[in-house]
Amino acid sequence: MKELIGTGVALITPFTKQGAVDTASLARIVNFQIENGIDYLVVLGTTAESAVLSGDEKQLVIDTIVGANAGRLPLVLGIGGNNTQGVMDEFIATDLVAFTAILSVSPMYNKPTQEGIYRHFAAIAAVSSKPIILYNVPGRTASNMEPQTVAKLARDFKNIIAIKEAKGDIVQAMELINQTPEDFLVISGDDMIALPMTLAGGVGVISVIAEGFPKAFSDMIHFALQREVDKAYAIHYKIAPAIDYIFEQGNPAGIKAVFAALNLCEPTLRLPLVEVSDDLNAKIKAFVHGF
């Protein structure tokens, strides 16, 4: 799956001031990514505020991104949840023609055992017509996919081809790289350690910060893949303060503040999420305008 090597971005869903999906801004953001070197786009992930979108709004987001992309970059679609049968039904019912792969989060809230996580993804793999990227994000799901579980899934199911690893633990990331098959892709889901993960043998990142600074962050990952370490770290240290800023008061509030500073969309979110504070917004604006 060479299409998934490099920098992917987890696209936001921009809203108008009145709270409707802003398709014009979404198309602008897609073009902004493509024009600045991003390698692939992730649709309807956590950063898209998928949890507060209706079924019709999700389809509108998909149609807008597919139309704006016009076949230029590979697309990954987020389909996941903590009701295994419901996720299977969604896999079967969704038109996946436009997508290279599916990003599926480990079940959240009900805290399954490792065996439960294994069986969840085994059931999904059995019905999926597309390759699956596992998504481990314990900070949101309240359970961790252990490397042994991931390695077993990778060995047992040919269509489970990658993991977005977002525990933020470089040791676990190295264990994943070491324990999984050679052709299994370990993708960073944590912007701050995307560079060391890539240098350790990962294949890149599905990023939030790259959405706001696509050229710089994708250049950093490409330098890492080419083992041009000094060039890569020079970019990392330049952009690192912004990574802290955008997650300080939650995602995607921070990255939407970046986009507002870039005049790409409004910073509007849907409850229960709210915009960043005035103080943080001032820091973000200053960073964007000084970058």
N, C-alpha and C positions, 0 to 999 in steps of 0.2 A: 504493500500500500504506500507507494512513494508519494502519493498525493497528500499524505498526512505527515510528511517530514517537513519541519520548518516551523513557521509561526501561523497558528490559527487564532482567530479572535472570537470571543463569545459576544455576539452582537446584542446590544441593548434593544429595547422597544421604546422609541421616543413617543411621548405624548404631547398633545397641544396643551395650552394653559387650561383649557376646559376639560382635559382628561381623556380625550379621544386618541386612538392610535394615529400618529402623525406619519402618514405614508411618504409624504414628500421629504421629510427629514430623514426617514429610514433609507430611502433611495440615495440621498446625499451621503449618508454615512457609509453605505455599501461602496459607492464610488470612491470615497475617501480612502477606504481600506485598499481597494484594488490599485488605485493610482500611486499608493505609497509602499507597495512591495509585500503585502500580506499574502500568505500562501493558500489559505483556505478559510472559510467562514462557517461558524457554528450558529445554527438557528434554533431559537427557543430553548436555550439553556437557562440556568438559574439567573444569569445576568439580564435575561430578557424579561424578567418579572413574569414568567410563565404561569406562576401560581395564581395570578390575579387577572389572567386573560380568559375570556370566554372562548368556546370552541370556534365561533365565527371570527373572533379577533385573531386567534392563532392562525387560522387559514388565511386571513388578510395579511398577516406578517409573512407567512410563507410565500404567498403569491407576490408580495411586494419585493421580497429579497430575490426570489427566483427571477422575476422580471428585470430588476435592476442589474443583477449579476450577468444575465444573458449568456450563461455558459462559460464565463471567463475563468472562474475559480471553482474548485471542488466545494461542495456544500455538505455539511454534517447536520443532522437533525436530532434534537433532544427529545427522546421519548423514555420516560421512566416514572417510577413511583413505588409505593409500598403495598400495592394490591397487585400481586403477580398476574392473576387472571385478567385484571383490567389493563395492565401493560401489554399482555399478549394480544388482547382484543384490539388495542390501539395499533400495535405493529401490523396486524392483519388488515385493519380497516384503512390505514393511511396510504395514500399514493406516494410511494418512495422513489419514483422514477428519477426525479431531479437530484437525488442525494447519493453521495459516495458511501456514506456510513451513517450509523446511528450511535449517538452518545446516550448511554443509559446509566442513570445514577443508581448507586446502591440504595436499597430500601431505607427510608428515613422514618424516624419516630418509633416504630414498633421494635427496633433493636434486635434483629434476628441474630442467631448464632452464625458461626462460619458455615456450618452445614446448611442453614437456612439461606444464607447468601448464595452459596454454591447452587442449591436447587432452584432458587429464583432465576439466576442467569441461565442455568441449564434449560429451564422451561422456555425462556425467551429465545434462546439460541435455536431451539427446536422449531420455532415458527418464523424466524426472521429471514427475509429474503435479501438482506443487506448485511455486510460486516458490522460487528458490534464493537464499540469502544466502551469499556467499563469506566465508571466514574466513581472514584473514591474521594469523599469529602467529609471526613468525620466531624468537622466543626458544624456541619449542617445536618448530617444524618444521625449523629449520636452513636454510630458504630463504625469500626474500622475494618476494611477488607485487608486481611493479613496477606503478606506475600505468598505464603503457601497456598492459600485459597485461589489467588489470582493465577499462580503457576499451574494449578490443577485445571482451572477453567481453560487456560491457554492451551494446555496439552490435550484436553478432552474434546474441545470444540473448535473446528477449523475456522468457523466464522466469528469467533471472539479473537480479535486481531490486535487489540491495543488496550491501554488503560490511561485515562487522565488521572494522574496521581496528585491529589491536593491535600494530603495530610500536612504538608509543610515540613516533613521530616526527611532530611537528606540521607540518613542511615536507612530508613525504610525504602527510599527510592533506589539506593544502591542494591539493597537486597532484592528488589523487584527486577532490576536489570540483570542481576546475577542468576536469579532462579528461573526466570521465564525463558522460553525458547528463543533462539537467536533472531528469528524473524518476527517476534512479538514486539510491538512498539510501546515504549514507556514514554509518555508525554507528560510534561510538567503541567500541573494545574495551579501552581503557586508561583506568582510572578517574581517574588524575591529570590527564589532558589532555582529559577528556570535555567540560568546560565550554568551553575555547577552541576545540575542534573543532566544537562545536555553534554557537558564535558565528561561526565562519568559514564556516558553511554546511552543516554536518552536521545530522543529524536526531535526534540523541540518543545513547544508549549502550545496550550490553548489559553490565551491570555486575556485579561481585562485591560491592563495598562496599555498594551500594544494597540488597542482600539483608539486611544487618544494620541499615541505617539507611534504610529505604525512604521514609519521608515526607520526610526532609530532602533526600535525594539526588534524588528525583523532583521535589520543589519546585524545587531548583536547576536541573534541566534544563528544567522548564516556564518558569521565569523567563528562562532563556537563549533559549528559542524565542520568547518574547514580547519579547526584547531589553531586559529589565529587568536590566541588567548589574550594577549595584551590589548588588542583592538576591542575584543569583546568586553573585557572588564572595564575599559575606559568608558564605554557606553553605559554599562551597568551602574557604575558609581555616579554617573551624571543623572541617570533617570531614577535611581533608588529613592530619593526623597518623595517623588510623586507617587511611588507605590505605597509608601506609608500614608500619604495624604488620602488617596482614593479609598482606602479600606478603613480609615480611622473612624468613620461614622457609618460604615456599612456599604455594601455593594447592592445595587449600582448607583447609589446616591453620589459617590465620589466621582465615578467616571462620567456621570451625567453633568456634573459641575464642570468637568474638563471640556465636554462637548459644548456646553453653554459658553464657556470662555472662548472656544473656537468658532462660535456662531454657527454651529451645525444643528443644534436643536435646543428646545427648552429644557430646563433641569427638572421638569415635573415628574413625580413618581406617584404611584397609587398606594393608598393606605393598605397595610400598616406602615409602609416605608414613607419617610419624609426627606425633604431636601437637607443638605448639609447646613451647618450653622453659618452665620455671617463671617465669623472669624476664620473657619476652615475654608470657606468659599474664597475669601481674600487671599489666603495662602495659595490655593489652587490657581487662581487667576494670575497671581504674581509669577508662579512657576511656569505656567503655560506661556505667558507673554515674554518670559526671560529665557525660555529654552532655545 
